[in-house]
Amino acid sequence: IWALLNFSEPHAFASKHLFTQQFGKLTEAKQVKALHAMLKPYLLRRVKEDVAKSLPPKEETILEVSLTPIQKAYYKAIYERNTMYLFKGAKPSNSPSLMNVMMELRKCCNHPFLIRGAEHRILAGDRNKLFEDDKSKFSQPLSSQALER
């Protein structure tokens, strides 16, 4: 405390020895009151109700949103502690921690990318799926309607 007070007003709080002699060991209520009186001009203590009286009361709206299929798969795997699914293709250092299951479930509900290692797996899976979809489109023979156009 003395360092901050000395920095703000070096002439008023010049001696560290004197300050620690007075307030070094607060054993009496008298010392605490004296310290509070000394610090009062430097402290700003405001209560929200006193400052912003025109703020309307907080309104809470709850929206129920279902989980995506990826979130459902990860949620189920975390809940059941299915390490085979969670660690698939991941290094041990880049796999979700199951020490705090509730926290991992919360991350999964907020966004699956918050789960350690999931973002890479999900994006890699999407790229593979898109590539397979494109291959299947081009490997199918053209229909007679498409040939007529």
Secondary structure, 3 states (H helix, E strand, C coil): CHHHHHHHCCCCCCCHHHHHHHHCCCCCHHHHHHHHHHHHHHCCCCCHHHHCCCCCCCCCCCCCCCCCHHHHHHHHHHHCCCHHHHCCCCCHHHCCCCCCHHHHHHHHHHCHHHCCCHHHHHHHHHHHHHHHHHHHHHHCCCCHHHHHC
